[in-house]
Amino acid sequence: MTTRIDRRMAKLKAEGRPALVTYIMGGDPDYDTSLSIMKGLPASGSDIIELGMPFSDPMADGPAIQAAGLRALKGGQTLARTLKMASEFRAGDDETPIVLMGYYNPIYIYGVDRFLADAKASGIDGLIVVDLPPEMDEELCIPALKAGVNFIRLATPTTDDKRLPKVLENTSGFVYYVSMTGITGSALADTAKVSAAVTRIKGHTALPVCVGFGVKTAEQARVIGASADGVVVGTAIVNAIANVLGPKGEKTADPAEAVATLVSGLAQGVRTARLAAAE
């Protein structure tokens, strides 16, 4: 199968630059605002969109993304509404890849077969389900691949060469390298160690390797992008939304504009990554 993710990563490889992968929580701070933010991402320089599925027990998420999930849930966001968001985005953009990211529980409750059919119909290209290890591939990974949806796996600093082949076994689209142990939004990892880890993972797979967890600025995106095939930014974007919300959730400025400004800067950093590395 060839998905939008495969086509986008191949295109960027031909251009000689890494991807900017941007994460937003579906429904944060409300459905309409979230959809507006999502629609503005490609024009701001996002190459791939990760769309968070809000969940009440997000064990891998840091405080900022947990708070975003709670705002979304309080606003009535559900998995069905997150799929609807993707579908409405697709009505105006049939090129930008969308990856759903979250936890297995909402998908299990929704029903795997129904979820995959609806995800495919909504224009979803890939899944990142952080609490499903390779030993549980029959639950969702294998059915997703059969449905033509990429299943993107996380690798971490503790994923050694013995474990890595198992992690990569049914992975497709790209490998998401979590650049540190711990939760989202932590401090940026040592870039030399990140570069070495990317090289090590590439020794096991031909898939692109995207790096996330901790990237907040254009300069960090530039440094990480020098060795990685993609740079993933989530917490900084979620914080940009939170920073224009008042104590009762009222908007003090336009969240879509705040995100667009941040993403434009990050995109500039990513686009100069290889140029700086070549100098």
ABEGO torsion letter per residue (X at the ends): XBBAAAAAAAAAAAAGBBBBBBBBBBGOABAAAAAAAAAAAAAAGBABBBBBBBBABBAABBAAAAAAAAAAAAAGBBAAAAAAAAAAAAAABAABBBBBBEBAAAAAAAEAAAAAAAAAAAGBABBBBAABBAAAAAAAAAAAAAAGBBBBBBBBAABBAAAAAAAAAABBGBBBBBABBEBBGBBBBBAAAAAAAAAAAAAABABBBBBBGGBABAAAAAAAAAABABBBBAAAAAAAAAAABBAAGBBABBAAAAAAAAAAAAAAAAAAAAAAAAX
